[in-house]
Amino acid sequence: MKWRDLSYRHKVPLSLTLVILATAGIVSAVLLGHAWRDARDQFVQNASAMGRVLAQGLTGPLLHDDLWAAYETVRAPIDGNQDGQRFIVLDPRNRVYVSSDPRAIRPLTDAARLPFLRAALAADGQAAPVRDDGDWLYLQLPIQAGDGTRLGRLILAYHKDLVLPRFHATVRRVLIATAAALLVLLPLGWYAGNALAVPLIRLAGCFQRIGQQPLRQEDCPLSTGQDEIGLLGRRFREMLGELEEKQRLQKQMVATQRLAAIGRLTAGIAHEVNNPLGGMLNAINTYKRHGSEDPIAQRTIALIERGLIQVRETVGALLVEAKLENHALTAADLEDIRTLVGPELSQRRRHLRWTCAVPDTLPLPSTPVRQILLNLLLNATHAADGYVACDIAADATAVTVRVENDGPPIPAARMDHLFEPFAEDEGEGRGLGLWIIYQLVQQLNGSIDCESAAGRTLFTVRLPLETR
């Protein structure tokens, strides 16, 4: 998988981890570089101090041309360990006077003929105080008499392996300190990386869910800080709110169009049924007045009449008319509704909480408003488990009716089709009650909303006082 395809859940912590490791590596390398230079400088200082002591000790043997004494002097610091170090004394003519290893470096040998000594000498024939030549370090110190006369020079040659023990000790300390720091910094870096990535991951997840499932603002707990991710979170919430409003309007428009189409269809059917239905009921009335008095025929005619009356009532429900000539709504009309639902409440053992705060007369047609309230209360009575609440209030612009019950919630699958005819599947009723309410509310230029949750279902109807 490519780096750019990794989730930020892994990319940010890994990036911080790599930065921490790179920083630790660079710091360790710098420290080890300083440690090597410090070890080398310390070694050179110690060697220089010893060289000065040797140079002073060689003054006497060189003045008295005592070769053996000079040899003993340069051999003394070696203590039998010849590996990695060479001490050479050169006379003023750059010839070997004595060395710590006379077999390899013979006396009177011209220093220019010895490769390692050529490297130790400067171009002008003078040795540099300290010279680094590959694996060897060369130190040159003058040998002078008391009056300043130059008797020769002392060259100390050390292999760099002699510096390593001190350097290795420093390396161990640096590595231990680096490992301890990494044990602390890496978990902190991973935690900090996750903390930085989580808001971005949540935002990406919310964007990914758009269009795949219903999404509400509370489903996306996004950051609201002042940084860039907080700004994106706020803009996303605004966009989500606009999408919710758009979806709500779309659903409302689709439901309105569907209900309008169904209303036109049912109205047409109802008109077509009403014409022959009226003729049949007139014929039955004529037969009852002038026909046979045979009991069987009378019972049959009565049965047909009751069936046709039921058909007429059903058809009448499909032809809701709110433009009837009726008086303005009064408080007494609303109290009549309370009286009408009383027997149904008593039969089902439900308690009614009634609150009515309206003026004596309101500029609304009484018949449709009474029918709206009656249907809502009867529906609530059938659905309630213990109580039904009705609150009627009026202000200068509208009348608000709230009918609540404590029955089971309305299934979510039914909410989108709540006000369509025959949408109910209960045994009672024909599924026309809410549709009739919706038609009446629409004719009065009002609105109706429903909220349903566990233990509470609330219908809210708002009817403006300006009628058409």
C-alpha positions in Angstrom: 0.0 0.0 0.0 1.3 3.4 -0.9 1.9 6.0 1.8 -0.7 8.4 0.4 -3.3 5.6 0.6 -2.8 5.1 4.3 -5.4 6.3 6.7 -4.5 9.4 8.8 -5.2 7.2 11.8 -1.9 5.5 10.9 -0.2 8.2 8.8 0.0 10.9 11.5 1.3 8.6 14.3 3.8 7.0 11.9 5.0 10.4 10.8 5.5 11.6 14.3 7.3 8.3 15.1 9.6 8.7 12.1 10.4 12.3 13.1 11.2 11.2 16.7 13.4 8.4 15.4 15.2 10.7 13.0 15.7 13.3 15.7 17.0 10.7 18.1 19.4 9.4 15.4 20.7 12.9 14.5 21.1 13.8 18.2 22.8 10.5 18.9 25.1 11.0 15.9 26.0 14.5 17.0 26.7 13.4 20.6 28.8 10.5 19.4 30.8 12.8 17.1 31.4 15.1 20.0 32.2 12.1 22.2 34.8 10.8 19.7 36.4 14.3 19.4 36.5 14.6 23.2 38.0 11.1 23.6 40.6 11.9 21.0 41.4 15.3 22.5 41.6 13.8 26.0 43.9 11.1 24.7 46.1 13.6 22.9 46.3 15.7 26.1 47.4 12.8 28.1 49.9 11.7 25.5 51.3 15.3 25.2 51.7 15.4 28.9 53.6 12.1 28.9 55.6 13.3 25.9 56.8 16.4 27.6 58.0 14.3 30.5 59.8 12.0 28.1 61.3 14.9 26.3 62.7 16.3 29.5 64.0 12.8 30.4 65.8 12.5 27.1 67.7 15.8 27.4 70.5 14.2 29.5 71.0 11.1 27.4 71.1 13.1 24.2 73.6 15.6 25.7 75.9 12.7 26.8 75.1 10.7 23.7 74.0 7.8 25.9 72.0 5.6 23.5 71.1 3.0 26.1 69.8 5.6 28.5 67.7 7.1 25.8 66.3 3.6 24.9 65.4 2.9 28.5 63.6 6.3 28.7 61.4 5.7 25.6 60.7 2.0 26.6 59.6 2.9 30.1 56.0 4.1 29.3 55.4 1.0 27.1 55.8 -1.4 29.9 56.1 -4.4 27.5 53.0 -3.5 25.5 54.4 -2.5 22.1 51.1 -3.0 20.1 49.5 0.3 19.0 52.2 2.7 20.0 55.7 3.7 18.8 58.1 6.2 20.3 60.9 7.5 18.1 63.7 10.0 18.9 65.1 11.9 15.9 68.4 13.8 16.0 68.7 17.3 14.5 69.5 15.7 11.1 66.1 13.8 11.1 67.8 10.5 11.6 66.5 7.9 14.0 68.5 8.2 17.2 66.6 5.6 19.1 63.1 4.0 19.0 60.9 1.8 21.2 61.2 -0.9 18.6 64.8 -1.0 17.4 64.2 -4.1 15.3 61.6 -2.4 13.1 63.1 1.1 13.3 66.8 0.9 13.3 69.0 3.8 14.6 70.6 6.2 12.1 67.8 5.5 9.6 66.8 8.6 7.7 63.2 9.4 8.8 62.3 10.3 5.2 62.9 6.7 4.2 60.2 5.5 6.7 56.7 5.8 5.1 54.9 6.4 8.4 57.4 9.0 9.5 57.2 10.8 6.1 53.4 11.0 6.8 54.1 12.4 10.2 56.4 15.1 9.0 55.2 18.4 7.5 56.2 19.4 4.0 59.0 21.6 5.2 60.5 18.8 7.1 59.1 19.9 10.4 56.5 17.7 12.1 53.1 19.1 13.0 52.4 19.1 16.8 49.5 16.6 16.2 48.8 14.9 13.0 46.0 12.5 12.1 47.0 10.0 9.4 44.4 7.4 8.8 44.5 4.9 11.7 47.4 6.6 13.5 47.8 9.7 15.6 51.3 11.4 15.6 52.5 13.8 18.3 55.8 15.7 17.9 57.6 17.4 20.8 61.0 19.2 20.7 63.9 18.0 22.8 65.9 21.0 24.0 68.8 21.6 26.3 68.6 24.1 29.2 69.9 26.9 27.0 67.3 26.3 24.3 69.6 24.3 22.0 67.6 21.9 19.9 68.8 18.4 20.5 66.2 16.6 18.4 62.5 15.7 18.6 60.3 13.1 20.0 57.6 11.5 17.9 54.8 9.6 19.6 52.7 7.4 17.3 49.4 5.9 18.6 47.0 3.6 16.8 43.4 4.9 17.1 42.3 1.7 18.7 43.8 2.9 21.9 41.2 5.7 21.9 38.2 3.3 21.4 37.8 2.0 25.0 37.0 5.5 26.3 34.8 6.1 23.2 32.9 2.8 23.6 32.0 3.7 27.2 30.6 7.0 26.0 28.7 5.1 23.2 27.1 2.8 25.7 25.9 5.8 27.8 24.5 7.6 24.8 22.7 4.5 23.5 21.2 3.8 26.9 20.0 7.5 27.2 18.6 7.4 23.7 16.7 4.1 24.3 15.2 5.5 27.5 14.1 8.7 25.7 12.6 6.7 22.8 10.6 4.5 25.3 9.0 7.6 26.6 8.7 9.7 23.4 7.4 7.0 21.0 4.2 6.2 23.0 3.6 9.9 23.6 4.1 10.5 19.8 1.7 7.7 18.9 -0.9 9.0 21.4 -0.5 12.6 20.2 -0.7 11.5 16.5 -3.9 9.6 17.2 -5.3 12.6 19.1 -4.6 14.8 16.1 -6.0 12.4 13.6 -9.3 11.5 15.4 -11.2 14.7 14.6 -10.2 14.4 10.9 -11.2 10.7 10.8 -14.6 11.5 12.3 -15.1 14.3 9.8 -14.2 11.9 6.9 -16.5 9.2 8.3 -19.4 11.7 8.4 -18.7 12.8 4.9 -18.6 9.2 3.7 -22.0 8.4 5.3 -23.8 11.3 3.5 -26.1 9.8 0.9 -25.7 6.2 2.3 -27.9 6.6 5.4 -30.0 9.2 7.2 -27.5 11.5 9.0 -28.3 13.9 11.9 -26.1 16.4 13.5 -26.0 14.5 16.8 -24.6 11.5 14.9 -21.4 13.4 14.1 -19.7 14.7 17.3 -17.2 16.9 15.5 -14.6 19.4 16.8 -15.7 23.0 17.2 -12.4 24.6 17.9 -10.8 27.5 16.2 -8.3 25.5 14.1 -8.8 24.3 10.5 -10.5 21.0 11.6 -12.9 23.0 13.8 -13.7 25.3 10.9 -14.4 22.3 8.7 -16.6 20.8 11.5 -18.7 23.9 11.8 -19.2 24.2 8.0 -20.1 20.5 7.9 -22.7 21.0 10.6 -24.2 23.9 8.7 -24.2 21.8 5.5 -25.9 18.9 7.4 -28.5 21.2 8.7 -29.3 22.5 5.2 -29.4 18.9 4.0 -31.8 18.0 6.8 -34.1 20.9 5.9 -33.9 20.0 2.2 -34.8 16.4 2.9 -37.7 17.5 5.2 -39.1 19.8 2.5 -38.7 17.1 -0.1 -40.6 14.6 2.0 -43.3 17.2 2.8 -43.6 18.0 -0.9 -43.8 14.4 -2.0 -46.4 13.7 0.8 -48.4 16.7 -0.3 -48.4 15.7 -3.9 -49.3 12.1 -3.0 -52.1 13.1 -0.8 -53.4 15.6 -3.4 -53.4 12.8 -6.1 -55.1 10.4 -3.7 -57.7 13.1 -2.8 -58.5 13.8 -6.5 -58.8 10.1 -7.1 -61.0 9.3 -4.1 -63.1 12.4 -4.8 -63.8 11.3 -8.3 -64.7 7.8 -7.1 -66.9 9.1 -4.4 -68.9 11.3 -6.7 -69.4 8.4 -9.1 -70.6 6.2 -6.3 -72.8 8.9 -4.7 -75.1 9.2 -7.7 -76.3 5.6 -7.9 -76.2 5.3 -4.2 -78.7 8.2 -3.7 -81.0 6.6 -6.2 -80.9 3.2 -4.4 -81.6 4.8 -1.0 -84.5 6.7 -2.5 -85.8 3.5 -4.0 -85.6 1.7 -0.7 -87.5 4.6 1.0 -90.2 4.4 -1.6 -90.5 0.6 -1.2 -90.7 0.9 2.6 -93.6 3.4 2.2 -95.5 1.6 -0.6 -94.1 -1.9 -0.9 -95.0 -5.2 0.6 -95.3 -5.6 4.4 -93.9 -9.1 4.3 -91.6 -9.4 7.4 -88.9 -11.2 5.5 -88.9 -8.6 2.8 -88.8 -5.8 5.4 -85.8 -7.4 7.2 -84.1 -7.8 3.9 -84.8 -4.2 2.8 -83.6 -3.0 6.3 -80.3 -4.9 5.9 -79.7 -3.5 2.4 -80.5 0.0 3.7 -78.0 -0.3 6.6 -75.3 -1.5 4.2 -76.0 1.3 1.8 -75.9 3.8 4.7 -72.5 2.5 5.7 -71.4 2.9 2.1 -72.7 6.5 2.1 -70.8 7.3 5.3 -67.6 5.9 3.9 -68.1 7.9 0.7 -68.9 11.0 2.8 -65.6 10.6 4.5 -63.9 10.8 1.1 -65.7 14.1 0.3 -64.5 16.2 3.1 -65.8 19.8 2.7 -64.8 22.6 5.0 -66.8 25.3 3.2 -70.0 24.5 4.9 -72.2 27.3 6.2 -71.7 27.1 9.9 -71.3 29.4 12.8 -68.0 30.7 14.2 -66.2 28.5 16.7 -67.0 29.0 20.4 -65.7 27.7 23.7 -69.1 25.8 24.0 -68.4 23.9 20.8 -65.1 22.7 22.2 -66.8 21.6 25.5 -69.3 19.6 23.4 -66.4 17.6 22.0 -65.2 16.9 25.5 -68.7 15.6 26.3 -68.8 13.5 23.2 -65.5 11.6 23.9 -66.5 11.1 27.5 -68.2 7.7 27.0 -65.4 6.3 24.9 -62.9 7.4 27.6 -64.9 5.8 30.3 -65.4 2.5 28.4 -61.7 2.2 27.9 -60.8 3.5 31.4 -58.7 6.3 30.2 -58.1 9.6 32.0 -58.5 12.9 30.1 -56.3 15.9 31.0 -58.2 18.8 29.4 -56.9 22.4 29.1 -58.8 25.0 27.1 -57.8 28.6 27.1 -59.6 30.3 24.2 -61.9 33.3 23.9 -65.7 32.8 23.7 -65.7 33.2 19.9 -63.0 32.6 17.3 -63.1 33.4 13.5 -63.0 29.7 12.5 -65.7 27.5 11.1 -66.9 25.3 13.9 -67.8 22.1 12.0 -64.3 21.3 10.6 -62.5 22.3 13.8 -64.9 20.1 15.9 -64.3 17.2 13.5 -60.5 17.6 13.7 -60.6 17.7 17.5 -63.0 14.8 17.8 -61.0 12.5 15.4 -57.7 13.4 17.2 -59.2 12.6 20.7 -60.8 9.3 19.5 -57.6 8.2 17.9 -55.6 9.1 21.1 -58.2 7.3 23.2 -57.8 4.1 21.2 -54.0 4.3 21.3 -53.5 5.4 25.0 -52.5 3.1 27.8 -53.5 5.4 30.7 -54.2 9.0 29.8 -55.1 11.4 27.0 -54.1 15.1 27.2 -55.7 17.9 25.2 -54.4 21.4 25.3 -56.2 24.2 23.3 -54.7 27.7 23.2 -55.2 30.7 21.1 -53.3 33.9 20.4 -53.8 36.8 18.0 -52.8 34.8 15.0 -53.7 31.2 15.4 -55.3 28.4 17.5 -53.0 25.6 18.6 -54.4 22.2 19.5 -52.1 19.6 21.1 -53.4 16.1 21.7 -51.1 13.6 23.5 -51.4 10.0 24.7 -49.1 7.6 26.5 -49.5 4.6 24.2 -46.9 2.8 22.2 -45.0 4.8 19.7 -46.0 4.9 16.0 -43.6 2.7 14.0 -41.0 4.6 12.0 -42.2 2.9 8.8 -45.7 4.4 9.2 -44.6 8.0 9.9 -43.9 8.9 6.3 -47.4 7.6 5.3 -49.3 8.7 8.4 -51.8 11.0 6.7 -52.6 8.8 3.7 -55.9 7.0 3.6 -56.1 3.3 4.5 -52.5 3.5 5.9 -53.6 1.9 9.2 -53.6 -1.8 9.6 -55.4 -1.9 13.0 -58.6 -3.7 13.3 -60.6 -0.6 14.4 -61.4 2.1 11.8 -60.8 2.2 8.1 -57.6 4.2 8.2 -59.4 7.4 7.2 -59.4 9.4 10.4 -56.0 11.0 10.1 -56.5 11.5 6.3 -59.7 13.4 7.0 -58.0 15.5 9.7 -55.2 16.3 7.2 -57.7 17.4 4.5 -59.6 19.6 6.9 -56.4 21.2 8.2 -55.2 21.9 4.7 -58.5 23.5 3.8 -58.1 25.8 6.8 -54.6 26.7 5.7 -53.2 25.1 8.8 -50.5 22.6 9.7 -50.3 19.3 11.5 -47.2 17.6 13.0 -46.7 14.4 14.9 -44.0 13.4 17.4 -43.9 9.8 18.6 -41.5 8.2 21.0 -41.7 5.6 23.8 -44.5 6.5 26.1 -45.5 9.7 24.3 -47.3 10.5 21.0 -48.1 14.1 20.4 -50.2 15.6 17.5 -50.0 19.4 17.1 -52.4 21.3 14.9 -52.0 25.0 14.2 -54.9 26.8 12.5 -54.5 30.4 11.4 -57.3 32.8 12.3 -57.3 34.2 8.7 -59.5 31.9 6.7 -59.8 31.7 3.0 
